[in-house]
Amino acid sequence: MPTTTQLTGSQKFQLSVNALLPFTSVAMVIWLVLQFDELAASSFVWMIVGVFGLIGGWQITLQLLDMFSGVAQIQVDRLSKTQIVKYTSRPLFYGHFERAGRLNIGRINHKVAQHGAIYQIIYSPHSKQLWMMKHLG
């Protein structure tokens, strides 16, 4: 059964910055569409903006849920595999844990991660952000 710990000020700040990025992106897309009359009149363009708005809104919500809860989960879990996703300008590093699921583990943890090893992990449950990963065996 997972237990919890309080998020630090820097962790809360990182979650707020992570929420600000999708908000800024969606706002910029809406502003750009409004600058061109032909685009602003197209319902197809607004459908695409709406889909991106929903995706961005979902990401914002997950980050803010974790930030406002103020706590992170502590759990002992087995790492089943790691993954690198390169669909952005910078790759994202994930670890798949048996109970916690897929977490964003970052580059440093990805380099030292051992498949099948047991770790004590501290993570935010909604945004799936890993804060600490300690090898236990």
Salt bridges, closest charged atoms under 4 A:
ASP66 OD1 - HIS126 ND1 2.87
GLU98 OE2 - ARG78 NE 3.47
